[in-house]
């Protein structure tokens, strides 16, 4: 198993991409710390991991609270040993016209997506031992290209790319830090905002995903397996000469 004996922390582990990444890493032998404010969701992920013989520990963590992040990280390290890898999947998104963006929406989006990733990178760097480790952050294709009605989200995801590069430069060669920029993955977060997107475009809810597919050269949505394959590559030795990179996972919808 590729990550046998390794200790990994995954944020946003209670659902969506975070859950898929956590389950994949556990199947590959990792001991996984499951961070999520949705503790019930993290426990469901842990239950699925344990049912297939994996090892995991759910932790209720608000990633915008630095003390909570560090205390939960300390608990994982105390239980499983030195931290080897960290994957930041937690995120928040709201589709709303620019002039209707409230200060509350702006702050919530930047706090979760950018400040939360910042605190988690601080914890990762602090708790990785002298052998170092790897960090994978999640940006988005919206971190490469601004779109309307998505100002706060785009700003936060552009920021994650800059944060990733800064961490990569400062802590090389001991720690590698890269990020993934996916296109649309059909997650619970997307399901919650699908109607808002449909309203923005003046189309039916059921036409949203076919619209994305029609604008993607590879003619399909990004799947969880696509994501876990790239996470595996970035955490593994295969990418040992890569750091500070923002890799598109968009089926050709974004090529720069």
C-alpha atoms as an extended CHARMM CRD file, in Angstrom:
* protein
*
       256  EXT
         1         1  UNK       CA              0.0000000000        0.0000000000        0.0000000000  PROA      1               0.0000000000
         2         2  UNK       CA              1.3870000000        3.3580000000       -1.0940000000  PROA      2               0.0000000000
         3         3  UNK       CA              0.9090000000        5.2930000000        2.1560000000  PROA      3               0.0000000000
         4         4  UNK       CA              1.2410000000        2.4600000000        4.6540000000  PROA      4               0.0000000000
         5         5  UNK       CA              2.2490000000        3.7230000000        8.0850000000  PROA      5               0.0000000000
         6         6  UNK       CA              1.9900000000        7.3910000000        7.0910000000  PROA      6               0.0000000000
         7         7  UNK       CA              0.0570000000        9.9300000000        9.1330000000  PROA      7               0.0000000000
         8         8  UNK       CA             -2.1760000000       12.2400000000        7.1120000000  PROA      8               0.0000000000
         9         9  UNK       CA             -4.6370000000       14.9840000000        8.0320000000  PROA      9               0.0000000000
        10        10  UNK       CA             -7.4870000000       15.8510000000        5.6700000000  PROA      10              0.0000000000
        11        11  UNK       CA             -9.7290000000       18.8740000000        6.1790000000  PROA      11              0.0000000000
        12        12  UNK       CA            -13.3210000000       18.9140000000        4.9950000000  PROA      12              0.0000000000
        13        13  UNK       CA            -13.2820000000       15.1620000000        5.5660000000  PROA      13              0.0000000000
        14        14  UNK       CA            -16.9750000000       14.9310000000        6.3930000000  PROA      14              0.0000000000
        15        15  UNK       CA            -18.2320000000       15.0470000000        2.8050000000  PROA      15              0.0000000000
        16        16  UNK       CA            -17.4140000000       15.5560000000       -0.8540000000  PROA      16              0.0000000000
        17        17  UNK       CA            -13.8100000000       15.7110000000       -1.9840000000  PROA      17              0.0000000000
        18        18  UNK       CA            -12.4830000000       15.5520000000        1.5780000000  PROA      18              0.0000000000
        19        19  UNK       CA            -14.3400000000       12.3170000000        2.2650000000  PROA      19              0.0000000000
        20        20  UNK       CA            -13.2020000000       10.7640000000       -1.0130000000  PROA      20              0.0000000000
        21        21  UNK       CA             -9.5710000000       11.7010000000       -0.3530000000  PROA      21              0.0000000000
        22        22  UNK       CA             -9.7290000000       10.3880000000        3.2220000000  PROA      22              0.0000000000
        23        23  UNK       CA            -11.1850000000        7.0460000000        2.1860000000  PROA      23              0.0000000000
        24        24  UNK       CA             -8.6350000000        6.6660000000       -0.6090000000  PROA      24              0.0000000000
        25        25  UNK       CA             -5.6460000000        7.4030000000        1.6490000000  PROA      25              0.0000000000
        26        26  UNK       CA             -6.9160000000        5.0210000000        4.3240000000  PROA      26              0.0000000000
        27        27  UNK       CA             -7.2820000000        2.2520000000        1.7280000000  PROA      27              0.0000000000
        28        28  UNK       CA             -3.6510000000        2.9270000000        0.8130000000  PROA      28              0.0000000000
        29        29  UNK       CA             -2.5830000000        2.3230000000        4.4100000000  PROA      29              0.0000000000
        30        30  UNK       CA             -2.4910000000        5.8480000000        5.8640000000  PROA      30              0.0000000000
        31        31  UNK       CA             -3.6310000000        6.7300000000        9.3630000000  PROA      31              0.0000000000
        32        32  UNK       CA             -5.9960000000        9.5980000000        8.6720000000  PROA      32              0.0000000000
        33        33  UNK       CA             -6.9950000000       12.5050000000       10.8850000000  PROA      33              0.0000000000
        34        34  UNK       CA            -10.4280000000       13.6510000000        9.7440000000  PROA      34              0.0000000000
        35        35  UNK       CA            -11.0070000000       17.3800000000       10.3490000000  PROA      35              0.0000000000
        36        36  UNK       CA            -14.4410000000       18.9010000000        9.8340000000  PROA      36              0.0000000000
        37        37  UNK       CA            -16.7510000000       21.3140000000       11.6230000000  PROA      37              0.0000000000
        38        38  UNK       CA            -19.4560000000       18.8160000000       10.6550000000  PROA      38              0.0000000000
        39        39  UNK       CA            -18.4060000000       16.2320000000       13.2300000000  PROA      39              0.0000000000
        40        40  UNK       CA            -21.2400000000       13.8710000000       12.3290000000  PROA      40              0.0000000000
        41        41  UNK       CA            -20.0120000000       13.8140000000        8.7450000000  PROA      41              0.0000000000
        42        42  UNK       CA            -16.4410000000       13.1490000000        9.8660000000  PROA      42              0.0000000000
        43        43  UNK       CA            -17.7060000000       10.2600000000       12.0030000000  PROA      43              0.0000000000
        44        44  UNK       CA            -19.5440000000        8.8160000000        8.9940000000  PROA      44              0.0000000000
        45        45  UNK       CA            -16.3190000000        8.9740000000        7.0010000000  PROA      45              0.0000000000
        46        46  UNK       CA            -14.4790000000        7.2730000000        9.8600000000  PROA      46              0.0000000000
        47        47  UNK       CA            -17.1210000000        4.5560000000       10.0170000000  PROA      47              0.0000000000
        48        48  UNK       CA            -16.6700000000        3.8260000000        6.3160000000  PROA      48              0.0000000000
        49        49  UNK       CA            -12.8930000000        3.7280000000        6.6970000000  PROA      49              0.0000000000
        50        50  UNK       CA            -13.0240000000        1.3760000000        9.6940000000  PROA      50              0.0000000000
        51        51  UNK       CA            -15.4860000000       -0.9230000000        7.8940000000  PROA      51              0.0000000000
        52        52  UNK       CA            -12.7870000000       -1.7110000000        5.3300000000  PROA      52              0.0000000000
        53        53  UNK       CA            -10.0080000000       -2.1690000000        7.8720000000  PROA      53              0.0000000000
        54        54  UNK       CA             -8.6020000000        1.3680000000        7.7630000000  PROA      54              0.0000000000
        55        55  UNK       CA             -7.4610000000        3.6440000000       10.5770000000  PROA      55              0.0000000000
        56        56  UNK       CA             -8.8370000000        7.1210000000       11.2040000000  PROA      56              0.0000000000
        57        57  UNK       CA             -9.7370000000        9.6050000000       13.9170000000  PROA      57              0.0000000000
        58        58  UNK       CA            -12.5110000000       12.1940000000       13.4400000000  PROA      58              0.0000000000
        59        59  UNK       CA            -12.0030000000       15.6210000000       14.9900000000  PROA      59              0.0000000000
        60        60  UNK       CA            -14.4900000000       18.4890000000       15.1880000000  PROA      60              0.0000000000
        61        61  UNK       CA            -12.4590000000       21.4040000000       13.8590000000  PROA      61              0.0000000000
        62        62  UNK       CA            -13.3570000000       24.9120000000       12.8060000000  PROA      62              0.0000000000
        63        63  UNK       CA            -10.3820000000       25.6560000000       10.5590000000  PROA      63              0.0000000000
        64        64  UNK       CA            -10.8830000000       29.4040000000       11.0320000000  PROA      64              0.0000000000
        65        65  UNK       CA             -9.9270000000       28.9040000000       14.7000000000  PROA      65              0.0000000000
        66        66  UNK       CA             -6.1400000000       28.5520000000       14.9420000000  PROA      66              0.0000000000
        67        67  UNK       CA             -6.1490000000       27.1290000000       18.4820000000  PROA      67              0.0000000000
        68        68  UNK       CA             -8.6550000000       24.4560000000       17.4910000000  PROA      68              0.0000000000
        69        69  UNK       CA             -6.5880000000       23.5020000000       14.4280000000  PROA      69              0.0000000000
        70        70  UNK       CA             -3.3890000000       23.1650000000       16.4640000000  PROA      70              0.0000000000
        71        71  UNK       CA             -5.0070000000       21.2260000000       19.3350000000  PROA      71              0.0000000000
        72        72  UNK       CA             -6.6200000000       18.7570000000       16.9400000000  PROA      72              0.0000000000
        73        73  UNK       CA             -3.3240000000       18.3280000000       15.0850000000  PROA      73              0.0000000000
        74        74  UNK       CA             -1.5250000000       17.6490000000       18.3510000000  PROA      74              0.0000000000
        75        75  UNK       CA             -4.1110000000       14.9670000000       19.1840000000  PROA      75              0.0000000000
        76        76  UNK       CA             -3.5460000000       13.2330000000       15.8400000000  PROA      76              0.0000000000
        77        77  UNK       CA              0.2400000000       13.3050000000       16.1970000000  PROA      77              0.0000000000
        78        78  UNK       CA              0.0310000000       12.0270000000       19.7630000000  PROA      78              0.0000000000
        79        79  UNK       CA             -2.1230000000        9.0970000000       18.6090000000  PROA      79              0.0000000000
        80        80  UNK       CA             -0.4770000000        8.2240000000       15.2770000000  PROA      80              0.0000000000
        81        81  UNK       CA              3.0480000000        9.6200000000       15.3530000000  PROA      81              0.0000000000
        82        82  UNK       CA              4.8460000000       12.2450000000       13.2340000000  PROA      82              0.0000000000
        83        83  UNK       CA              2.8080000000       13.9910000000       10.5810000000  PROA      83              0.0000000000
        84        84  UNK       CA              3.7640000000       13.1260000000        7.0020000000  PROA      84              0.0000000000
        85        85  UNK       CA              1.0900000000       14.6520000000        4.7820000000  PROA      85              0.0000000000
        86        86  UNK       CA             -1.7000000000       17.2310000000        4.9210000000  PROA      86              0.0000000000
        87        87  UNK       CA             -4.5230000000       17.7700000000        2.4120000000  PROA      87              0.0000000000
        88        88  UNK       CA             -6.6570000000       20.9240000000        2.6800000000  PROA      88              0.0000000000
        89        89  UNK       CA            -10.0470000000       20.1670000000        1.1320000000  PROA      89              0.0000000000
        90        90  UNK       CA            -12.3780000000       22.2610000000        3.3160000000  PROA      90              0.0000000000
        91        91  UNK       CA            -14.1040000000       25.0800000000        1.4850000000  PROA      91              0.0000000000
        92        92  UNK       CA            -17.1010000000       27.3560000000        1.1390000000  PROA      92              0.0000000000
        93        93  UNK       CA            -18.7860000000       28.8010000000       -1.9410000000  PROA      93              0.0000000000
        94        94  UNK       CA            -21.6120000000       31.2300000000       -2.6290000000  PROA      94              0.0000000000
        95        95  UNK       CA            -22.8780000000       32.2850000000       -6.0660000000  PROA      95              0.0000000000
        96        96  UNK       CA            -24.2060000000       35.8320000000       -5.8290000000  PROA      96              0.0000000000
        97        97  UNK       CA            -23.9820000000       38.9560000000       -8.0220000000  PROA      97              0.0000000000
        98        98  UNK       CA            -21.0810000000       41.2600000000       -7.2010000000  PROA      98              0.0000000000
        99        99  UNK       CA            -23.1640000000       44.1730000000       -5.8790000000  PROA      99              0.0000000000
       100       100  UNK       CA            -25.1550000000       41.7750000000       -3.6890000000  PROA      100             0.0000000000
       101       101  UNK       CA            -22.0210000000       40.3720000000       -2.0420000000  PROA      101             0.0000000000
       102       102  UNK       CA            -22.3420000000       41.3450000000        1.5970000000  PROA      102             0.0000000000
       103       103  UNK       CA            -19.4510000000       41.8520000000        3.9770000000  PROA      103             0.0000000000
       104       104  UNK       CA            -20.6300000000       38.7310000000        5.7970000000  PROA      104             0.0000000000
       105       105  UNK       CA            -20.3940000000       36.5730000000        2.6410000000  PROA      105             0.0000000000
       106       106  UNK       CA            -16.9900000000       38.0430000000        1.7890000000  PROA      106             0.0000000000
       107       107  UNK       CA            -15.6240000000       37.4260000000        5.2920000000  PROA      107             0.0000000000
       108       108  UNK       CA            -17.0490000000       33.9100000000        5.5800000000  PROA      108             0.0000000000
       109       109  UNK       CA            -15.6460000000       32.8850000000        2.1920000000  PROA      109             0.0000000000
       110       110  UNK       CA            -12.1760000000       34.3340000000        2.7950000000  PROA      110             0.0000000000
       111       111  UNK       CA            -12.0880000000       33.0520000000        6.3760000000  PROA      111             0.0000000000
       112       112  UNK       CA            -12.8570000000       29.4400000000        5.4750000000  PROA      112             0.0000000000
       113       113  UNK       CA            -11.0790000000       29.1390000000        2.1500000000  PROA      113             0.0000000000
       114       114  UNK       CA             -7.9990000000       31.2940000000        2.6520000000  PROA      114             0.0000000000
       115       115  UNK       CA             -7.4560000000       31.9630000000        6.3460000000  PROA      115             0.0000000000
       116       116  UNK       CA             -8.4290000000       28.3890000000        7.2000000000  PROA      116             0.0000000000
       117       117  UNK       CA             -5.9380000000       27.0120000000        4.6850000000  PROA      117             0.0000000000
       118       118  UNK       CA             -3.3130000000       29.3950000000        6.0950000000  PROA      118             0.0000000000
       119       119  UNK       CA             -3.8290000000       28.1410000000        9.6760000000  PROA      119             0.0000000000
       120       120  UNK       CA             -3.7460000000       24.5190000000        8.5080000000  PROA      120             0.0000000000
       121       121  UNK       CA             -0.5080000000       25.0890000000        6.5830000000  PROA      121             0.0000000000
       122       122  UNK       CA              0.9800000000       26.6220000000        9.7470000000  PROA      122             0.0000000000
       123       123  UNK       CA             -0.0280000000       23.5280000000       11.7260000000  PROA      123             0.0000000000
       124       124  UNK       CA              1.3080000000       21.1980000000        9.0420000000  PROA      124             0.0000000000
       125       125  UNK       CA              4.6910000000       22.9190000000        8.9390000000  PROA      125             0.0000000000
       126       126  UNK       CA              4.8550000000       22.9840000000       12.7480000000  PROA      126             0.0000000000
       127       127  UNK       CA              4.0750000000       19.3120000000       13.2810000000  PROA      127             0.0000000000
       128       128  UNK       CA              5.9670000000       17.7280000000       10.4060000000  PROA      128             0.0000000000
       129       129  UNK       CA              9.1440000000       16.2970000000       11.8850000000  PROA      129             0.0000000000
       130       130  UNK       CA             12.7070000000       16.8900000000       10.6890000000  PROA      130             0.0000000000
       131       131  UNK       CA             12.1080000000       14.5000000000        7.7800000000  PROA      131             0.0000000000
       132       132  UNK       CA              9.5510000000       16.9560000000        6.4120000000  PROA      132             0.0000000000
       133       133  UNK       CA              6.4500000000       16.1070000000        4.4200000000  PROA      133             0.0000000000
       134       134  UNK       CA              4.0070000000       17.2580000000        1.7820000000  PROA      134             0.0000000000
       135       135  UNK       CA              1.0270000000       19.5990000000        1.7210000000  PROA      135             0.0000000000
       136       136  UNK       CA             -1.6920000000       19.6550000000       -0.9240000000  PROA      136             0.0000000000
       137       137  UNK       CA             -4.0590000000       22.6160000000       -0.9860000000  PROA      137             0.0000000000
       138       138  UNK       CA             -7.2380000000       22.8920000000       -3.0230000000  PROA      138             0.0000000000
       139       139  UNK       CA             -7.6720000000       25.9500000000       -5.1740000000  PROA      139             0.0000000000
       140       140  UNK       CA            -10.0060000000       25.7990000000       -8.1830000000  PROA      140             0.0000000000
       141       141  UNK       CA            -10.2330000000       26.6920000000      -11.8500000000  PROA      141             0.0000000000
       142       142  UNK       CA            -11.8000000000       29.8080000000      -10.2930000000  PROA      142             0.0000000000
       143       143  UNK       CA             -8.3600000000       30.4570000000       -8.8180000000  PROA      143             0.0000000000
       144       144  UNK       CA             -7.0310000000       30.7850000000      -12.3620000000  PROA      144             0.0000000000
       145       145  UNK       CA             -9.8860000000       32.6930000000      -14.0230000000  PROA      145             0.0000000000
       146       146  UNK       CA            -12.3520000000       35.1510000000      -12.4940000000  PROA      146             0.0000000000
       147       147  UNK       CA            -16.0500000000       34.5930000000      -13.1700000000  PROA      147             0.0000000000
       148       148  UNK       CA            -19.0940000000       36.7410000000      -12.5390000000  PROA      148             0.0000000000
       149       149  UNK       CA            -21.1580000000       36.3340000000       -9.3560000000  PROA      149             0.0000000000
       150       150  UNK       CA            -18.2190000000       34.5480000000       -7.7360000000  PROA      150             0.0000000000
       151       151  UNK       CA            -16.0280000000       37.4160000000       -6.5070000000  PROA      151             0.0000000000
       152       152  UNK       CA            -15.2820000000       36.2420000000       -2.9590000000  PROA      152             0.0000000000
       153       153  UNK       CA            -14.7370000000       32.6380000000       -4.0160000000  PROA      153             0.0000000000
       154       154  UNK       CA            -12.4030000000       33.6150000000       -6.8590000000  PROA      154             0.0000000000
       155       155  UNK       CA            -10.4380000000       35.9460000000       -4.5860000000  PROA      155             0.0000000000
       156       156  UNK       CA            -10.0180000000       33.2110000000       -1.9870000000  PROA      156             0.0000000000
       157       157  UNK       CA             -8.9160000000       30.6160000000       -4.5290000000  PROA      157             0.0000000000
       158       158  UNK       CA             -6.4510000000       32.9590000000       -6.2470000000  PROA      158             0.0000000000
       159       159  UNK       CA             -5.1120000000       33.5970000000       -2.7430000000  PROA      159             0.0000000000
       160       160  UNK       CA             -4.5810000000       29.8990000000       -2.0920000000  PROA      160             0.0000000000
       161       161  UNK       CA             -2.2800000000       29.6810000000       -5.1170000000  PROA      161             0.0000000000
       162       162  UNK       CA             -0.1850000000       32.5510000000       -3.7490000000  PROA      162             0.0000000000
       163       163  UNK       CA             -0.1480000000       30.9970000000       -0.2780000000  PROA      163             0.0000000000
       164       164  UNK       CA              0.9390000000       27.6650000000       -1.7500000000  PROA      164             0.0000000000
       165       165  UNK       CA              3.8600000000       29.2700000000       -3.5820000000  PROA      165             0.0000000000
       166       166  UNK       CA              4.9440000000       31.1740000000       -0.4690000000  PROA      166             0.0000000000
       167       167  UNK       CA              4.9530000000       28.0420000000        1.7090000000  PROA      167             0.0000000000
       168       168  UNK       CA              6.7520000000       26.0960000000       -1.0190000000  PROA      168             0.0000000000
       169       169  UNK       CA              9.5650000000       28.6430000000       -1.2550000000  PROA      169             0.0000000000
       170       170  UNK       CA             10.0220000000       29.2050000000        2.4690000000  PROA      170             0.0000000000
       171       171  UNK       CA             10.0980000000       25.5750000000        3.5800000000  PROA      171             0.0000000000
       172       172  UNK       CA             11.8690000000       23.8510000000        0.6870000000  PROA      172             0.0000000000
       173       173  UNK       CA             13.4030000000       21.3790000000        0.5000000000  PROA      173             0.0000000000
       174       174  UNK       CA             12.0560000000       19.9080000000        3.7580000000  PROA      174             0.0000000000
       175       175  UNK       CA              8.4120000000       20.4130000000        2.8380000000  PROA      175             0.0000000000
       176       176  UNK       CA              6.7800000000       20.3890000000       -0.5840000000  PROA      176             0.0000000000
       177       177  UNK       CA              3.5370000000       22.3110000000       -1.0840000000  PROA      177             0.0000000000
       178       178  UNK       CA              1.3830000000       22.1570000000       -4.2160000000  PROA      178             0.0000000000
       179       179  UNK       CA             -2.2530000000       22.8060000000       -5.0350000000  PROA      179             0.0000000000
       180       180  UNK       CA             -4.9680000000       21.3450000000       -7.2290000000  PROA      180             0.0000000000
       181       181  UNK       CA             -7.3150000000       23.4660000000       -9.3420000000  PROA      181             0.0000000000
       182       182  UNK       CA            -10.3490000000       21.3170000000      -10.1990000000  PROA      182             0.0000000000
       183       183  UNK       CA            -13.2690000000       22.1960000000      -12.3990000000  PROA      183             0.0000000000
       184       184  UNK       CA            -16.7830000000       21.2200000000      -11.2940000000  PROA      184             0.0000000000
       185       185  UNK       CA            -16.9820000000       18.1210000000       -9.1110000000  PROA      185             0.0000000000
       186       186  UNK       CA            -20.5440000000       17.0840000000       -8.2190000000  PROA      186             0.0000000000
       187       187  UNK       CA            -20.2010000000       17.4700000000       -4.4520000000  PROA      187             0.0000000000
       188       188  UNK       CA            -22.7950000000       18.3020000000       -1.7580000000  PROA      188             0.0000000000
       189       189  UNK       CA            -21.4700000000       21.8820000000       -1.8360000000  PROA      189             0.0000000000
       190       190  UNK       CA            -22.2850000000       22.1200000000       -5.5440000000  PROA      190             0.0000000000
       191       191  UNK       CA            -25.7230000000       20.6200000000       -4.9990000000  PROA      191             0.0000000000
       192       192  UNK       CA            -26.4840000000       23.4150000000       -2.5240000000  PROA      192             0.0000000000
       193       193  UNK       CA            -25.6530000000       26.1540000000       -5.0320000000  PROA      193             0.0000000000
       194       194  UNK       CA            -26.8640000000       24.5200000000       -8.2320000000  PROA      194             0.0000000000
       195       195  UNK       CA            -30.1910000000       26.4090000000       -8.1720000000  PROA      195             0.0000000000
       196       196  UNK       CA            -28.3950000000       29.7420000000       -7.6800000000  PROA      196             0.0000000000
       197       197  UNK       CA            -26.2220000000       29.0150000000      -10.7170000000  PROA      197             0.0000000000
       198       198  UNK       CA            -29.2720000000       28.0690000000      -12.7840000000  PROA      198             0.0000000000
       199       199  UNK       CA            -30.9730000000       31.3360000000      -11.8410000000  PROA      199             0.0000000000
       200       200  UNK       CA            -27.8550000000       33.3060000000      -12.7560000000  PROA      200             0.0000000000
       201       201  UNK       CA            -27.7860000000       31.7460000000      -16.2260000000  PROA      201             0.0000000000
       202       202  UNK       CA            -31.5580000000       31.6850000000      -16.7340000000  PROA      202             0.0000000000
       203       203  UNK       CA            -31.6720000000       27.9270000000      -17.2330000000  PROA      203             0.0000000000
       204       204  UNK       CA            -33.3490000000       24.9690000000      -15.5310000000  PROA      204             0.0000000000
       205       205  UNK       CA            -31.5880000000       23.2590000000      -12.6450000000  PROA      205             0.0000000000
       206       206  UNK       CA            -31.2450000000       20.0470000000      -14.6250000000  PROA      206             0.0000000000
       207       207  UNK       CA            -29.4500000000       21.9020000000      -17.4360000000  PROA      207             0.0000000000
       208       208  UNK       CA            -26.5620000000       23.1060000000      -15.2600000000  PROA      208             0.0000000000
       209       209  UNK       CA            -24.2940000000       20.0650000000      -15.3410000000  PROA      209             0.0000000000
       210       210  UNK       CA            -24.8330000000       19.3670000000      -19.0690000000  PROA      210             0.0000000000
       211       211  UNK       CA            -23.8400000000       23.0080000000      -19.6480000000  PROA      211             0.0000000000
       212       212  UNK       CA            -20.5370000000       22.4710000000      -17.8500000000  PROA      212             0.0000000000
       213       213  UNK       CA            -19.9340000000       19.2370000000      -19.7680000000  PROA      213             0.0000000000
       214       214  UNK       CA            -20.5780000000       20.9490000000      -23.1080000000  PROA      214             0.0000000000
       215       215  UNK       CA            -17.8880000000       23.5310000000      -22.2700000000  PROA      215             0.0000000000
       216       216  UNK       CA            -15.3080000000       20.8810000000      -21.3340000000  PROA      216             0.0000000000
       217       217  UNK       CA            -13.0850000000       19.4230000000      -24.0970000000  PROA      217             0.0000000000
       218       218  UNK       CA            -12.9730000000       16.0110000000      -22.4100000000  PROA      218             0.0000000000
       219       219  UNK       CA            -16.7960000000       16.0860000000      -22.2810000000  PROA      219             0.0000000000
       220       220  UNK       CA            -17.3910000000       15.0310000000      -18.6830000000  PROA      220             0.0000000000
       221       221  UNK       CA            -17.3140000000       16.3620000000      -15.1480000000  PROA      221             0.0000000000
       222       222  UNK       CA            -14.3550000000       15.8840000000      -12.8380000000  PROA      222             0.0000000000
       223       223  UNK       CA            -14.8490000000       12.7340000000      -10.7450000000  PROA      223             0.0000000000
       224       224  UNK       CA            -13.6360000000       11.8860000000       -7.2510000000  PROA      224             0.0000000000
       225       225  UNK       CA            -11.2510000000        9.3260000000       -8.7400000000  PROA      225             0.0000000000
       226       226  UNK       CA             -9.6290000000       12.0230000000      -10.8690000000  PROA      226             0.0000000000
       227       227  UNK       CA             -9.0270000000       14.0050000000       -7.6960000000  PROA      227             0.0000000000
       228       228  UNK       CA             -7.6600000000       11.1340000000       -5.6100000000  PROA      228             0.0000000000
       229       229  UNK       CA             -5.3170000000       10.1030000000       -8.4380000000  PROA      229             0.0000000000
       230       230  UNK       CA             -3.7740000000       13.5840000000       -8.4770000000  PROA      230             0.0000000000
       231       231  UNK       CA             -3.6050000000       13.7960000000       -4.6730000000  PROA      231             0.0000000000
       232       232  UNK       CA             -1.7770000000       10.4670000000       -4.6640000000  PROA      232             0.0000000000
       233       233  UNK       CA              0.7130000000       11.7680000000       -7.2230000000  PROA      233             0.0000000000
       234       234  UNK       CA              1.3770000000       15.0200000000       -5.3680000000  PROA      234             0.0000000000
       235       235  UNK       CA              1.8350000000       13.3170000000       -2.0000000000  PROA      235             0.0000000000
       236       236  UNK       CA              4.0340000000       10.5730000000       -3.4220000000  PROA      236             0.0000000000
       237       237  UNK       CA              7.6230000000       10.2270000000       -4.5580000000  PROA      237             0.0000000000
       238       238  UNK       CA              6.5560000000       10.5000000000       -8.2030000000  PROA      238             0.0000000000
       239       239  UNK       CA              6.2750000000       14.2860000000       -7.7420000000  PROA      239             0.0000000000
       240       240  UNK       CA              9.4450000000       14.6980000000       -5.6530000000  PROA      240             0.0000000000
       241       241  UNK       CA             10.7610000000       17.4340000000       -7.9820000000  PROA      241             0.0000000000
       242       242  UNK       CA              7.5640000000       19.4900000000       -7.8660000000  PROA      242             0.0000000000
       243       243  UNK       CA              6.6610000000       22.2310000000       -5.4110000000  PROA      243             0.0000000000
       244       244  UNK       CA              4.7330000000       25.4880000000       -5.5620000000  PROA      244             0.0000000000
       245       245  UNK       CA              2.6480000000       24.2600000000       -8.4940000000  PROA      245             0.0000000000
       246       246  UNK       CA             -1.0480000000       24.8420000000       -9.2000000000  PROA      246             0.0000000000
       247       247  UNK       CA             -2.1800000000       21.9080000000      -11.3320000000  PROA      247             0.0000000000
       248       248  UNK       CA             -5.3270000000       22.1660000000      -13.4240000000  PROA      248             0.0000000000
       249       249  UNK       CA             -7.7770000000       19.2760000000      -13.1880000000  PROA      249             0.0000000000
       250       250  UNK       CA            -10.3620000000       20.6260000000      -15.5690000000  PROA      250             0.0000000000
       251       251  UNK       CA            -10.7200000000       18.3150000000      -18.5520000000  PROA      251             0.0000000000
       252       252  UNK       CA             -9.2750000000       21.0760000000      -20.6910000000  PROA      252             0.0000000000
       253       253  UNK       CA            -11.7650000000       23.7560000000      -19.5850000000  PROA      253             0.0000000000
       254       254  UNK       CA             -8.8420000000       25.7530000000      -18.2070000000  PROA      254             0.0000000000
       255       255  UNK       CA             -5.4200000000       25.3560000000      -19.8350000000  PROA      255             0.0000000000
       256       256  UNK       CA             -3.1810000000       27.9060000000      -18.1190000000  PROA      256             0.0000000000
